[in-house]
Amino acid sequence: DQRMARAWVNFNGTGTVAIRSSYNVSSITDHGTGLHSANFATAIIADYSVSATAWNPASFTTGGASAQGRNTTNVLLRSANPAGTALLDSEYFDVIVFGS
């Protein structure tokens, strides 16, 4: 069913990366400041849609979050400052994946 999420995750992207809650995401890989991969527990189709948000409540900073790359086993995520000029780690990172 295309209306159902194929995967979603809420994770802490600062310090030691940790999943708070998820569906079909087995782990998060930290690739350095502002870059993380959400790794799927079960592979999904290659043509899917990703929506991501990132924010830091202590500074009230909401940066841009986006998918930088994707395949059937993971999606590479990027978070940046509001101007989009520098990568930053975000305390709250939310990702949802839809596809057929």
NURORO-978523 format. One record per residue (C-alpha): x, y, z. Coordinates in steps of 0.05 Angstrom, whole numbers, padded with zeros to 5 digits, always signed. Example, Ala and Ser with C-alpha at 12.3 -4.5 7.8 and 13.67 -1.06 7.14 Angstrom:
<atoms>
+00246-00090+00156
+00273-00021+00143
</atoms>
This chain:
<atoms>
+00000+00000+00000
+00032+00066-00022
-00002+00104+00034
+00038+00067+00088
+00107+00088+00111
+00160+00037+00090
+00207+00063+00144
+00213+00120+00195
+00261+00140+00250
+00271+00192+00304
+00343+00195+00327
+00393+00238+00364
+00446+00260+00314
+00493+00292+00365
+00549+00258+00406
+00535+00184+00408
+00481+00175+00355
+00420+00138+00383
+00353+00117+00355
+00295+00140+00399
+00240+00105+00360
+00235+00073+00292
+00201+00026+00243
+00243-00015+00193
+00307+00023+00212
+00358-00023+00244
+00413+00028+00257
+00442+00097+00243
+00512+00107+00217
+00548+00172+00234
+00591+00195+00175
+00615+00259+00209
+00584+00327+00223
+00515+00332+00192
+00518+00266+00154
+00482+00203+00176
+00454+00140+00143
+00389+00108+00164
+00399+00033+00151
+00336-00006+00135
+00321-00072+00171
+00287-00098+00109
+00307-00072+00040
+00256-00030+00003
+00245-00011-00070
+00294+00038-00101
+00242+00090-00121
+00218+00120-00056
+00205+00188-00026
+00241+00215+00036
+00220+00271+00082
+00268+00294+00137
+00271+00348+00190
+00326+00367+00238
+00328+00415+00297
+00364+00433+00361
+00316+00455+00417
+00370+00487+00461
+00386+00538+00408
+00318+00536+00373
+00356+00523+00309
+00318+00488+00253
+00364+00471+00197
+00353+00440+00130
+00350+00364+00127
+00351+00325+00063
+00368+00258+00030
+00436+00262-00003
+00435+00192-00031
+00392+00130-00029
+00390+00057-00046
+00349-00004-00025
+00385-00014+00041
+00396+00057+00068
+00387+00131+00057
+00443+00182+00067
+00418+00243+00105
+00447+00313+00110
+00431+00368+00160
+00455+00440+00152
+00447+00508+00185
+00387+00550+00164
+00427+00585+00110
+00450+00517+00083
+00522+00540+00085
+00549+00491+00138
+00534+00420+00159
+00513+00411+00232
+00492+00355+00278
+00421+00359+00302
+00393+00334+00369
+00327+00315+00337
+00327+00283+00268
+00262+00256+00240
+00258+00216+00175
+00200+00182+00140
+00203+00140+00076
+00144+00125+00029
+00143+00081-00032
+00103+00026-00066
</atoms>
